[in-house]
Amino acid sequence: MNEYSKELKQGNHKIAFVPTMGALHDGHLSLVSRANEVAEHTVVSIFVNPTQFGQNEDFGKYTRDLEGDMDKLSPYRVDTIFTPEAKDIYPENFQTYLEVAELQKVLCGKSRPGHFRGVATVVLKLFNIVQPDFAIFGQKDFQQLKVIERLVKDLHLGVEIIPMPIVREKDGLALSSRNAYLSDEERLKALSLSKALSSIKASFQGGCKDTGKLLEEGLAVLKNSDVNDIDYLEIRDSENLELIKTTQSGNLVAVAARIGNTRLIDNIIL
């Protein structure tokens, strides 16, 4: 992969990169479509990264379907599907990790210690291998996007990060590889995440700027759907992820909750 990228660079070809963990859905494919638009060569990686999973998380059962993923990519102009093995990404006695100190402490980072260390490390390694000019990331993993933007800026990586909007089902559920874990009943409950965000947005657009009242309204939507295992529902600055006292246009509203045994996340920008 690295040698191929070097050859492309020598020919002044641009590379757009879409890093994934596989189990591809239309959200991923929207990233690939955008990659096709911005560069001559598109590289998609499929690698279930062990270092971003904590103990008792779903690394072992995470969907792995390389053949199915390749079929989904076939309508797109994908020059390379990069599928490294863990032993290649993390060679024996590997001990070097990257951390984005402050951004990793809140939201998902608070309840998943070490998660963003694993994300930042693997993304840097993949960037070093693929040498992309552009990298495309979805906004559903908003905190991940901010962590990656920060590491690119702090380390002068020279990669342009292109964010893409959340892709949703017709009923509003944000697409996620983990949706496949949900039973029919759990899927109905999962809709309450996007409904809670929409409720907050509607109240904000109606003139309410009181962060506490907005969050109370969103929590009521979750509770009314019997979603009680809530990791967080918070309003934060969309750049530095700091908590907000008075809600303003451009703020992030983010939610994470467990539906059955499945942890789901969602967000909107007001």
N, C-alpha and C positions, 0 to 999 in steps of 0.2 A: 504494500500500500504506500509506504513512504517513498519507495523508488519511483513508483508510478506518478505520484504527486510531484516529485522533483522534475520528472520529464515534462509534465504539463506546464510547470512553472517556467522551465527553460524555453518552452514554446510560447510564453506569454499568454497562456490560457488561464481563465478564471475558474475557480472551484467553489461551488456552493455545497454546503455540508448539512445533512440532517441527521443528528445523532438520536437513536431510538433504542429502546429495550425490546423491540419487536411487539408481537400481539397488536399489529397495526390496525388502525381504524381510520375513519374519514378525517379525523383531526390530524393525524400524522400525514395523511395523503395531501391535505391542504398545504402542509409545509413543503412537501416534495414538489407540488405544483408551483409554489412560489420560488423554490430553488431553480426550477427549470426556467423561470422568467429572468432571473438575475445573473445567471452564469452559463457558460458553454458546457460545463461538466458538473454533474450532480453526483455526489457520493452520499449514500445512506449507510449508516452503521447500525448493526443489530447486535447488541451486547447487553445481557442482563448483568449489571454491575454489582458484584457481591458486597462491595464496601459501602454501599448506600443503604443496605438493609440492616436493621438492628436485630437483636435477639428476638425470637418469637414473631418475626414478621414473615411475609409471604415469599421469601426468596425461593424456597423449595417448590412451591406450587405455582409460581408465576408462569403464565402461559408462554410456552416455547413452541412455535410453529413456523419454522423457517420456510418450508415449502409454501404454506399458505401466505406468508408475508411476501414471498417473491411473486406469487400470483397477483397479489394486490398491487405490487409495484410495476407489474408488466405494462400497464397502459402509459406509464410515464417514462420520460427520458432519464433513466438512471444508468449512468456509466459504470458505477461500481457499487456493489453491495459488500460492505466490509464486515466480516463476521469473525472477529478474533476470539480466541479462547482465553479464559481467565489466567491460565499459566503464562500466556504471552503478555498480557497487560500487567499482570502482577508477578514478575519472575520470583524465583526462590529467594527468600530473605528480604523481600521488598519491605522498605521501612520509611519511605518518603511520602508525606501527605501535605496537601495544601488546604489552608483554612481561610475563609473570609470572615474576619473576627467578629464584627458586630452583627452583620446581616443574618448570620446563621443562628443567632441566639433566640429569635422570636418565632411566633407562629409555629410552623411545622418543626423548626429546629429545636424548639423548647421541649416538645414531646418526643422527638426522634433524635436524641443526641448522637452525633457522629454522622447523621445523614448527609448534611451538606459538605462535610469534609470529604465524604466519598464522592459526592457529585462533583465538587470543584476539582478533586484530584483526577477523576476519570476524564472530565471534559478537557482539562489541560493536556492530559496524555493524548487524547484523541486529536486535539488541535495540533499537537506536535507531530503526530503521525500523518494526519491527512493534509495539514498545511492549507486550510481553506482561506479563501478571501471573504466568504460570507458564511455565516452559520444561522440556521433558521430554528427558532424556538417558539412554542406555543405559550400563550398567556395563562392557560389554565394552571400551570405550575408557576405562578407569578413570582413567588419568592425565589425559586430556582433561577428564573430569568434575571432577577435583580442581582443574585449572587454571581451569575456568569458575566453580566455586564460589568460588575465591579472588578472581577478578576482580570477581565480583558483590559480594562482601563488601567488598573494598578500595575499590571505586568507588561504593558505596552505590547500586547500580542499582535496588533495589526489585523484583527479579524473584525469585520463589521457584523454585529449581531442584529438580526432582523426579527422583531417580534410579530407574531400572528395571532389574530383573535381566536377566542374559544369557539369551537364548533359544537353545536348542541343538537340533540334530537328535536323533533317537532314539538314535543311537549316541554322542552326546556332543559332536560337533563344533559349536563355536560358530558361529552364523550370521554370515556376513560377505559383503558384496558381492564381495569378492575371491575367494571360494570358486569363483566361476564360471571363474576362470582355471585351476583345477586339473584335471589329467587324472585318470582313475580310479585309477591307481597313486599319484599324488600325494595324492589325497584320503585314501587309506588311511594314507599316512604322516602326513598332517595330524592324524589321530586321536590321534597320540602326544602332542600338546600337552595335550589334555584328560586323557589317561591319565596323563601325568606329574604334572599338578596333583592328580588324584585319588589317585595313589600317595602324594604328599606329605601330603595331607589324611588319608589312612588311617593313615600312620605317626604323624602328630601326634596323632590321636585315640587311637592305641594307646599314647601316653605319651612319644614322642620329642619333645624340645624343642630339641635341638641343631640349629641352623640349617644348619651345614655338612653334617651327615649327611642331613638332609632334602633338601637340594639335590643331594647326590650320588645319592640314590635317584631323584629326578626326572630328573637328567641321564642316568642309566643307562637309563631308559625311552626317552628320546629317541634315545640312541645305538643301542639295540637295534632301533629302527625305522629305522636308517640316516638319522636327522636329525642332520646334522653342522654345518650352517650356522646356529648358534644365536647370536642377538643377545644375549639375556640370559635367565636364569632366576634370579630373585631373590625374597627375602622382605623386605618393607618395611613400615614403619608405614603404615596405611591412610589416615592424615590428612595427614601431612607428607612421606610417601614417603621417609623416612630409612631407611637400612639397619638391620637387626635382628641382634643377636648371639644372643639367646635368644628363640626363637619363642614367641609368646603368642597366645591366642585373640583374634580380631579383626584379626590381621595379614593383609596382602595377599601373595599369591603370584602373580607375574606372569611370563609367558614371551613371548618373541618369537623366531621362527625363520623361515628362508626354506626353503620347500618348492618345489624347482625354481626358478622365477623369481618366486615369489609370497611376499611377506612377510606372515605371519599373527601375530596376537596373541591371548592368552587370559589369564584370571586367575580366581582364586577368593579368597574371604575365609575364613580358617580359623575 
